[in-house]
Amino acid sequence: MSDPLLEYARAHAPHLASGVSEETLLLEQGLLDSLGLVKLIAFLERRYQLTVPDEEITPENFRNLVAIRRLIGTLSAKKITL
């Protein structure tokens, strides 16, 4: 089964290809810059049908794929309870 988030990360860091993992530090390794972050947020909002509020756009929430998955879970849970 394919993982859309991991596929997105690998597609946007082709020089690393399979080197992108759940724990890869996206910001610290320069894989995610400001434009990349905007594109990633647009992808998350389309793919997972949610809205990422400005206050959730923090380095901690986009540190690696684990943090991004946690953010998706949190935002999805909030959407369900609204």
C-alpha positions in Angstrom: 0.0 0.0 0.0 1.4 3.4 -1.0 1.9 6.2 1.6 0.9 9.6 0.0 2.8 11.6 2.6 6.0 9.6 2.2 5.6 9.6 -1.6 5.2 13.4 -1.6 8.3 13.9 0.5 10.4 11.7 -1.7 9.1 13.3 -4.9 10.0 16.8 -3.6 13.5 15.7 -2.5 14.5 13.6 -5.5 18.2 14.0 -4.7 17.5 11.9 -1.6 15.0 9.5 -3.2 14.6 6.5 -0.8 16.7 8.3 1.8 13.7 10.2 3.1 12.3 8.3 6.1 9.8 9.0 8.9 12.5 10.6 11.0 14.3 12.7 8.4 14.7 16.2 9.7 13.0 18.1 6.9 13.7 21.6 8.1 17.2 21.0 9.5 18.4 19.2 6.4 17.1 21.9 4.1 14.5 19.7 2.5 11.7 22.0 3.4 12.0 25.7 2.8 9.3 28.4 2.9 8.0 27.7 -0.6 8.2 24.0 0.0 6.2 24.4 3.2 3.5 26.3 1.4 3.3 23.5 -1.2 3.2 20.8 1.5 0.4 22.6 3.3 -1.6 22.8 0.1 -1.0 19.1 -0.5 -2.1 18.2 3.1 -5.2 20.3 2.8 -6.2 18.8 -0.5 -5.3 15.2 0.3 -6.7 15.0 3.8 -9.5 17.6 3.3 -8.5 19.7 6.2 -7.4 23.3 6.9 -4.0 24.0 8.6 -4.5 27.1 10.7 -1.7 29.6 10.8 -1.0 28.9 14.5 -0.2 25.3 13.6 2.4 26.2 11.1 5.4 25.8 13.4 8.8 24.1 13.1 7.7 21.5 15.6 4.7 20.4 13.5 6.8 20.1 10.3 10.0 18.8 11.8 9.6 15.3 10.2 7.0 13.0 8.8 6.1 11.8 12.3 5.3 15.3 13.4 3.3 16.0 10.2 1.3 12.8 10.8 0.6 13.9 14.3 -0.6 17.2 13.0 -2.9 15.5 10.5 -4.4 13.4 13.2 -5.0 16.3 15.5 -6.6 18.4 12.8 -8.7 15.5 11.5 -9.9 14.9 15.1 -10.9 18.5 15.5 -12.7 18.4 12.2 -14.7 15.4 13.3 -15.7 16.9 16.6 -16.9 20.2 15.0 
